Amino acid sequence: MAANYLEAQEGLSRRDFLYRIKVCRKEARETNLWLRLTETGTDELLSKAQTDLSPEATELTKIFSRFAAKDDTGEKQ
């Protein structure tokens, strides 16, 4: 996500920015999926990390969705 967000900031056009933000959103959703699917077993430290990171991935998805929605309506970033 981070690398694509940096690429979006350097976008060559609004269309390029929008594309890269949508890639960031897709990666955030995939990250959240993998966090939910990953089995931590009895490792409490891994389980806690998983529990802490999942809401962050959800928040990043929402943030990237808002960027994309603003750009779709033509609003300035």
Stockholm file with secondary structure:
# STOCKHOLM 1.0

chainA/1-77         MAANYLEAQEGLSRRDFLYRIKVCRKEARETNLWLRLTETGTDELLSKAQTDLSPEATELTKIFSRFAAKDDTGEKQ
#=GR chainA/1-77 SS CHHHHHHHHTCSSHHHHHHHHHHHHHHHHHHHHHHHHCCCTTCHHHHHHHHHHHHHHHHHHHHHHHHHHHHHTTCCC
#=GC SS_cons        CHHHHHHHHTCSSHHHHHHHHHHHHHHHHHHHHHHHHCCCTTCHHHHHHHHHHHHHHHHHHHHHHHHHHHHHTTCCC
//
